[in-house]
């Protein structure tokens, strides 16, 4: 559970260096052995779910993100990131409230810089 801090992105460096990773809590449904990770970068938002052999990854381009919905409970938050292309949204549960808000803020700031 938590955030992997992004290193500063000096001009001309790799844009992947500006990515932030948010890991769901192991105490929530479906996250005990392999917690879900949300990776937000200047080019895309990805949901990575590890498995015993391999992983599943879904991603949506930052320019194609239509909305970020956050549903908060007592402790954990659910996140739904919808695309403009009509594909299935990226969903994840078990994130801290602060992480969910940070994901939304990052997506909005990356979209603003692309315009």
N, C-alpha and C positions, 0 to 999 in steps of 0.2 A: 504494500500500500504506500502510495506517495508519489513524488515527482522526481524525475531525473532532471536536474537543472540544465538549461541550455547554456552553452558557452557563447560569448559575444560573437557577432557575425561581422567582422571587419570587411570593408569593401573588397570585392574580388575573391572572397573565400568561398568555400563550399556551402551552399544553402542548406545542406543537411545538418550543418553544425547548429543551425537555429531551431532545430526540432526539440520539442519537449515531450516526454513520455509520462503518462499517468497510468498507474497500476491500480486495479480494483482490489478491494479487501479480500483476503482469503476466507473471511467469516461470512461471506454472502454466497447465495446459491450459485453453483456452477463454477466457483472460483477456488475451491479448496486446494486442488493439486496444481492447476495451471491457471493462475489469475489472468483475466483479460487486461490487455494494455491498449490504451488509446495514444497514438502518436500524432501530434499536431505540428506541421511544418509549413513553410511558406508556399509549398506547392500542393500539398494534399493532407487530408485527415485519414488516418488508417486505424482500423481495429485489428489487433493481432491476438488470436486465441491459440495458444500452444496446445499440442496433443502429445500423447506418448511417443508417437512417430510423426514428426513434422509439425505443421501449424496451418491454420486458416487465416488468411488476411483479406480484409475488405478495405477499399480506399475510395475516397471521393475527392476529386480535384477541388481546391479551395474556391475556384471560380464557379463551380457547380453546386456549392452548398447553398441550399435555400433557407434552411432554418436550423437552429439548435434549440431543442426543447430539454428542459431540466425539470425533473420531478423529484422533490426532496421529501424524505421521510424523517423519522426521528434522528437517525444517524447517517444513513447512506442516501445517495442520490442516483437516480436513473437518468441516462443521457440518450437522447434520440437525435441523430444528425441526418436531416433529410436532404436529398439532392433535387436539383431542378430537372434532371433527366428522367424522372419517374421510376428509377430503380429502387430496390429495397433500401430502406434507411439503415444507417449504422446504429445499432443499439448496444448499450452496455449498462450494467447495473453494479452497484457496490462501490461507487467512488465517493470520496469525501465531498462534502458540499463545496468547500473551497476549491477543490480540484475541478469540479463541474463548472463552477463560475470561471475559473482560469481557462478552461477549454473553450468556453463560449467567448471570452474576451480575446483569446488568441485568434480564433477563427475570424472574428469581426475585424481585428486589427490587420490580419493578413489580407482580408478581402479589401479593406480600405486602401492598403498600399498598392494593390494590383490595379486600382482604378485610376 
